[in-house]
Structures are given as structure tokens and as C-alpha cells.
Amino acid sequence: MQQLIITITILLLALNCILQPITVHGQNANATDRGSHLSSEKKADSLKAITVNGRKPPVEVKADRTIVNVEGTINSVGQDALELLRKSPGVMVDKDNNISLSGKNGVKLYVDGRQVPLNGSDLADYLKTLQSSQIESIELISNPSAKYDASGNAGIINIRLKRNRSFGNNGSITGGYHVGAHSNYNGGLSLNHRDARFNWFGNYDYNNTVNTTNINLYRIQLDTLFDQHSAITPHLTSHTFKTGLDYYWDKYNTLGIMVDGSISNFSNPTNSNTRINYLPDGTTGQLQLNRILQADNNARGHRNNGNLDLNYHHTDSTGRDLSMDADYGIYRIRSDQYQPNIYLDPTQTTLLYSDIFDIVAPTNIDIYTFKTDYEQPFRKGRLGLGVKTSYVTSGNDFRQYDVVSNAKRPDTLNSSNFNYKENVNAVYADYSRPFKGWALQAGLRVENTNAKGTSNGYHEGPDRYQPFDSTFDRHYTGFFPSGSVTYNMTKTQMFTLTYSRRIDRPAYQDLNPFEFKLDEYTYMKGNTGLRPQYTNSFGLTHVYKGKLVTTLNYSHVNDVFTQLVDTTGRSKAFLTKKNLATQDITSLNISYPWSIGRYSLFANVNTYYSKYNANFGAGRTVDLDVFAVNVFAQQSFRLGKDYSADLSGFYSSPSIWQGTFKTHAIGNLDAGVQKAIWNKKGLIKLSVSDVFRTLHFTATSDFAGQYLRATGHNESRQLKLYFTYKFGNSQVKAARTRKSAAEEESKRSNSQGGIISN
């Protein structure tokens, strides 16, 4: 497969050279000037200078995606990427920070077009390092074409970071402070230089955050009731950076290099108290307090990430477009968790016994990616061809120590080493063509996957220390068609019918068969038998007067991933992921922007019906369904004298998390005001998040003879103050072409990252 990709890439390059227009003295004789590719200062001087002052709407809805414009909203200040996703239209973030879109899990997250290879708590911690001051927009792409990776059953969420496109020398300084129960602050510096030949850009951001989360777990298993109350106060400091250089070789060719990453240190102290009760006759018996478990643990460490991108882009006046990207990314995660388990009698005056552990878990992830995309006019339409290959290696060395008299002893039976390698090779073809009153788009993507995981360690056997090797090796190829038909019924009404087939591969963390202790009675365990989940989606979209957008969607998911709270022994529970038999989900989404005078409103209503069904044997079944409603609204007020205000909020009705948890309704309201100063070069924003403190979650599960009720909340109500100052040139030069420099830059940025605008 790799040889095939290399061959196709060479053919695409050769095709581009053969079809290259005839040039005169190194320049295209038939070319028109393009705004972002200029060949001389003389041409640059002949261009018009445009000062961009317009404010984007808070949310834009298009045929295949919803765009949340973070940069222009007041209430986004002081929030990280995870908080912004929680408050985005149709997005749900559950108690374990799993992300779903329109009721479907399996969302793939990208940053500037590069997929983030993390999952669960690691992904959540990474998103917390990205502050709203760094983010330009969030794209919720529900119906990706064949140009996109096929992974992501619910679609793709792409977080676009800010990038300055103005000519000359310019930059900005930002600073923020927000307070709830704890004080937090952040700041950043952005610099940019752009002329006819070069574009250099760089930015740095610092963030210091402390936020307490309270979680209560009420669990009944056989004759034991666990009543656990925990307070987790993570402290995160992060440094994020990006720098790059674009060289405009001539008006048709651009070379680029970019380096970005983050360095973060964390400390997660947890105070946990669990009352362990005896129920002699199950839930109807007399409750008897047996003992109390105090587990005040702390996890410390760092998470570092770095990416290198080399890119080449060619375009000409005939509509041919070629882009090539080579990427290398690394993630280095180091964690050291001290976990004491102290058992006291019911009066909490007598020590019964104690078990103290120290868990060290370093993780290394390396990602190598190469991709080529080519487009050209073809038979009154546009033909796109592309190839991509990616190679990911992940290593996790889990070491547990028993702590006795302040001395650490290796616990060989509870230590393991897990290594995972995954290679995905892909080719695609995509064709689109407009007709009179119609438009057609069809594509096919083929992906070949080669995965191998190895888990080495010891378990108890006849000789106590018995080695084991849980190696698995998988190879499979999938075909993923996609397409859409658009019909312009009238000048004011348009219908679009869509179809796509997608895949979600298991994350490496979910395949590791080793047991990760959360406390003495709860642990996490991977599943080497976890299979990919596949989704077939059908959609019908109606657009009225370019504003009222209604989308009806049906999806059928086979082998859907579900996080189960299963049981072992008489009182222990473990979290693991398994494949449910099926999930069927029907959704209806309606959005409408409205404005009058100085007032504007964007409203989005997403409703869906979802049914989960599975039978794991031994009486362990899942048969749940739900009708859920999610409402998002953003109101903006222009108050005059450079003042403006925002009022935004969301409401989510009871729903289902991860296939087994029934949730209660949840919602919040944010309010903020901003003032432009110093000839609009400075901006002050003041906001309050979760004004009425309603962002509390409640979820229940009844599976495998175990009842679980979870509740929790964090410091969601905070007062936030943010300041930004822009300096230098604020003008964008536009060439005498059909597309502006900003549009060209946006298109090139899309193609470089592996995500291409449709």
C-alpha cells in the first residue's frame, strides 16, 4: 500500500508538470495576479490596501459545518478549549470529558487541521492548555467529504488557532484574569511580518489555572454500598508557542515551515472520603456503616507536545492546485501518582489498615504523516485526487510501587509495558459539478489499517510470577463513499441530500489490557478485543433565504463504543470500553440568525432520538432509548460609544452518556460587556460565566447488578477580565483577482493541515 501511495504521488507531480501552462521568462503568460503570491515589489505597490474592521457573526451555519467564531465573542474570554466545546451548538461533554456531537460519540478532534492522537483524560488535559485568546474559530463538521480522514463517526471538530494575515510589521499583546474560588491568569504575545516574498509569524501564550471539581459517587453492589465524596483541585501551568515562515517563490508556488507545541506542568491533588456500608438484604436492608476509606492522592507530572510541518503549495490561473505536507509530531506525558488508601473505623478514630501505592506512568507518542492533494477542472466540474500515509507509535510503561515505611518496593504483578503501532494508508477521489439548478458531489476514500499492540508483564500463577504477553495484530481495509446532491428549488430555497460512511478506530489507551487503579475499589481496564465502529449517515438539509437552516439526519452505528462500569469480585468495579451491538440515532437541527438595529440573535435547536441495544450474556444487557433536546442561543447588543454586550447560554435535556448513563438536564448562562479604546486598537472585556450556577451534572447507571449515581460540579461561575492591544499595520493588501488574499490564505491553511474547505 505504501508503494502504491508513493507511485500515485509521483504520478500527480508528473501530471502537474506536464499540464503546467507555458511560461515566458519564468512567469506564466496567461496568469492573473494572486493576492498572496507576488513576484515583485512593483506589483505589491500596485495593490489596494484594505483595512478590515468587520465583526464576524458568533456562529455561521453552512451546508456541511457549523463555525463558532470564538475571536469575536465576549463570553469566551478566560475559557479553555474544553469549556468552549461544552458550550458549542450540538456538542456534549460528559462527566469523564468524553465528547459527542448531536448525540453520537466518536468525534475526532483536530487543531489547525492536524488530528490530536489523545483520548479521554489526556485529550481533556491537552484542550485545557488551549486558551480562548489563542483560538480563532471552532469548526463542527458533520458531513466530511472524501478529502477528509474517514475516522470520526460523529464528524470532525477542527480548532483553528489565530494567525495574522496583515502586511507589514504588526502584533498583539493579551492579558487576562479570572476568579472563582481560585485566581487564574493568562497572557500572550503575537508578532507577524509579511511582505511580497515572506510571511513570518510567531506567538507565545502562558496560562496558570486552578479549578476545584467536586464529584460524588453513590454505588450499590450486592450487599455493599459505597458513598464517595471527592474534591479534585488540578493546578495547570502551560506554555504554548507557534512560529513559521512562508516563502512565496513566485505567484504560483509557496514553500512553508511551521513549528508549534506546548509545555505544561500539572498537579492534581484529590481529597476523597468513602463511607463503606453493609446492606445485609440488599437495597431494602438496614444500613450499617462498616469502615471509612480516605484516599487523599496526588498526581504530578508534565505533558509536552511539539509539531513540525513542511509544506508546498502550487496553484495556477487554470484552476490547478497541488499541495504537499510532511508532518512530524511528538507527545511526551509523564505522571507520578501517590495514592494512599487509609481505612478507619466508623468513628474515624482507629486505623484499621492501610495500602499505599506510587504509580509512575510515562507515555511517548510519535506521529509521522505525509499527504498530497491535487485538484483541477474536469468535465465542467472539479476533480480532486489525493493520498495520505500516517504512522503512529505509542509506548506506555506502567510501574506500580508499594510504599512501606516511606520506602518504595516494585510491585511486579501490577506493572506492565504496552506498545502500540498503527499505520493508515489512504487514497481518495472526489468530483463536484454544478448543473442548472443542481450541484453534484461524489467521492470515495479507501483506507488500509495495520495495527499491532503488545502488553508485557506478570500475573499470578503456579510460580506466583507468571509472564504474559497480550499481543494482537490486525490488518483491514475499508471503503468509505460520500456524496451530496443539491437542488436550488427557487432563489430562496435550497435542498441538499447527503450520505457518508465513516469509521472510528479504538484509541490506544482503550486497547491496553492492564488495570489502572483509581482507588482500592475502582480501576480502569483496556480491552484488546475492541473493534472499530462503523457509521452510515444520511442527511437532508433545507436552507431558506440563506438564513433558516434545517437538517434532518439518520445514522446507524455498528459495534458502537460504550464505556461500561462492570463488576468483579463482590465489591469492586472497573471501567472498560466494549462494542455495543448497534446504535440508531435520528436528529433534527434548526438554526436561524436574526438582527434588527443594534440587536442580533443566533439560535440553534438540536433534537435527536437515540436507541442503544446490546446483550453481553449472563444477564448483562443494555436496552436504552432517549429523546433529547439541545438549545443554544447567542444575543449581541451594540450599545454605542464603542460598547457592546453578549448574552449566551445553552440547555441540554436528559440524555444518555456512553450508552449506559442516564443524565439529568444541564444548562448555563453567560453575560459580558466589552469596550474598544485607543482608536479601537485596545479592547477590554468583562464577563461572568454560569451566572446562576446551573452547570451541575447528574447521571445514573444500572448495569451488571450494580447501581451507580454520579453528581458533580466545578468552579463554573467566574468573573473574567481580559485586555488586548494590537499594534503595527492593520491593513491587508488585495490583488486584482477574483479572490482576496485572506481567502487564498485560508484555503492554503486548510489544505496544509489535512482539512480542506468544501
C-alpha angles and dihedrals in degrees: 000000000000090000088052091052092049090049093050091048091054090048091051091051091048091048090051092051093047092049093044110127118248110271130210118210090345094309131099110258094210098038127126120210115267120209099231099038113060127163103201144022089242091063091044091055091052093060125101120249116226125190110212113216102149121121117223119230113260091244131020122194119204133172095270105020149024117228120206108200100211096174094065100046126094100206093057092074117117094013128119126224094265092055091047091052091049088059098042122110112276095358122125125190113192131208091276092048094252109155124223132177122212090345095309125112122206097080115165116215124213132183114205089343097308119115115239107227095209133103140192116350093358091057092045092051091049092050089052089063091061110082126201089245088068097046124088099179146338118229117206102197110189099171111036118186127229090276089073127075109271092231118103115070094199092040135258133305112202119190111204115204121212120272126180114232100178122119123243125020118328144137147154141238122212135186134174142182128189131173137193117142087331134037119245133182142181140178142178148186127213126189131182138177122186134172137150093290108026140038115190120180136173140164140179129196132186126198133184115185136172120177130164120220121194117205127181122193122191110187133175120191119170106306098346130087120196117198107187128182119185136178115197118191109184118190114202129184117181140178117199125185143176132183133166148155131220119196117198100210090185136325091292106038131059130180121197143181127188135180123189139157149130138248116202137171123199142188121189110188112184129195109199131176121182124186108207111205133187118228106189094189101030119251093344097055130098111276113241120187107225106174144332126239118208112192108173100169135166132205119199132179147098139270117207128182134182135177134190120196126187115186142177126193129188128182134163140190093264092065100258113143128185127178130177127188134185116188136183122186135178134193121191117187123181122183132175114183123190108200120183118183110197118184118203133180118256091271091053089228101101126060110224099182141311140219117197124189137181115203122195116188119172117183128194123191124182123184127192119186136174125177140170127195125187129183133179140159111273130177095339090313139069126270123202127192129178149161133203137180127186133182123193128185123187127183127186123183108192113192124178125192131193111227113216121169089346091303122117121226120188113248101211094182092059099043129089145168119222124187125181132186126187130181120185121185121188142180126183144181124199130181130186130179135172122222131184102294092347140079128195131199125176133167144167127205123190119198127187116198128198116181133172129179129185126189118184128184144099136281134183115283140146089298092039094237106065116169119227134191118197097188121165129182123192135179125178141152126212136192116217116188123186135177149154138204119202123196122191099209095179137343088275103037131062131175126199126189116197139184133181140165118211142176137216117202119204115264114244091243090059092053098052104106095202123109118246112198120225090176137326092289103033131054142155125240132185126224121226089192093062109128130202116269120228129206133196112196132189123188140182119194128189121193119193120195089338092286115066106069120185122181127185115192136180123191132182116197124195120203092003115196114249130180107224130192099218129178137237130180114354101301112013127100131195134193117227140154123242137171114260115209097245146337124204118191131178118188138184120198125188124181133175134175117206133178139175124178109317095346127087133176135191117191129182126184119188120184128177143172116214131183126192122193132175142139117207094176130242090074093301105133137154119208110155135144134178142183108212136183127202120189125190125181134176121188123189128193126193103207100182132246089066093301122129136167138203132204115188138164148147139216127202120190123216110300143155126273121204094344099290110048118088110206135203124231118283135185147145145199127221127191131189147160132204137194127201114217140176097037090317093299090111128053130190120195127189122183145160119216124210092006095189097036094240097139095108123129131214125182135169133197132188110186137137094002093307128113118201131181118185127188132171152145140185138206091296096148108075138154110230132194121186134178131187132179125191121202138181129029116353098184128110116206116223124201127219093266139110091258130050124235091252091055092049091048092049092051093049092047089052094051094045094058097049094255115101125193115241 
